[in-house]
């Protein structure tokens, strides 16, 4: 059978010429679906426990902070990086477990396991098969959830997760959890459409053990990035702009060599003379390609016209994709990463962003303290889940948990939205076809197809 990939926030992967019955949007998607109990064929489970959570790969604590704001109680958190453990403890009141996260980890009895495992190879004594899903930290994350069986899970990762390893990490996540009975929604989102003042594309998966957790609808509309306007209606408020989120900060301080850092850290590193010359020529919204070629960074020149394969890590791409960029104050920021203070210029001043400005764009409160030297602080900020995004998703999960009626039986991939555009790369199309072929149930084809938006 031939398959066609239809992309977009309401796209779906279907056999050619197939169309789902009717147009379904928003919460109507859930109500209009066939009874999900027919996927389970089993008895209702015990009532849900209280709103408690274990946060794996917790980092600085952005995800935990958002979960707490949504009413969850974080019973335990885990991370191996010392700076992350120190930062989390300084802000969230308890110290994460700093042991390596492995299949030997014992989790508390919680209603939600959440986290964003890195896509790195995992190896330890006794794991011998190269293709074993437990050989990656994504596989460890999914296996721990499958073994502990919390009522719900939340997964967050970078967009390259979908095609990394030609889809290996995606299958490492889905296969153990669906086998364990989880009903899952997996979608790429732009954080700006959930009120975060930056275009930050991420993959979110939400699963319920024998029940449909749904997926949160956008709260804001956003423009200024490919696909940003898809899926969010004009009746929604506009996403906060960079200018609005930076308003009210005191004057930034240029950091002198070896000067001590304070907790507020509204400081920036001195610019080299050539970067200062570039900055003076760049207008808001412009980047390296808008400069004369003689002012291009060597790293930018190396990659300016080179196609980058899906899933290629940033550090292997030959430099920042836009080189140096002056941000536009009238739009959400570009995504904050560990390289933001070297890549992004303030919208009006000829200087880089400060660490505190990056934290504000990530929706951290001004009293949130980041520990360690400056390079560690910006890495902690760039790696974090924006607390506001975490809160919006957590509030949705909390509401669904209250009315959930879980059933034992077979799991399912209820929705899969792998792109925010009207097209997809060949690599993403190939992975999406594999997902469809693997998780579309041949025994109930009409029913399963109707569950994919």
Buried (B, 14 or more C-beta within 10 A) or exposed (E): EEBEBBBBBBBBBBEEEBEBEEEBEEEEBBEBBEEBBEBBEBEEBEEBEEBBBBBBBBBBBBBBBBBBBBEBEBBBBBBEBEBBBBBBBBBBEEEBBEEEBEBEBEBEEBBBBBBBBBBEEBEEEEBEEEEEBBBBBBBBBBBBBBEBBBBBBBBBBBBBBBBBBBBBBBBBBBBBBBEBBBBBBBBBBBBBBBBBBBBBBBBBBBBBBBBBBBBBBBBBBBBBBBBBBBBBEEEBEBBBBBBBBBEEBEEBBEBEEEEEBEEBBBBBBEBEEEBEEBBEEBEBBBBBEBBEEEBBBEBBBEBBEEEEEBBEEBEEBBBBBBBBBBBBBBBBBBBBBBBBBBBBBBBEEBBBBBBBBBBBBBBBEEEBBBBBEBEBBBBBBBBBBBBBBBBBBBBBBBBBBEEBEBBEBBBBBBBBBBBBBEEBBEBBBBBBBBBBEEBBBEEBEEBBBBBBB
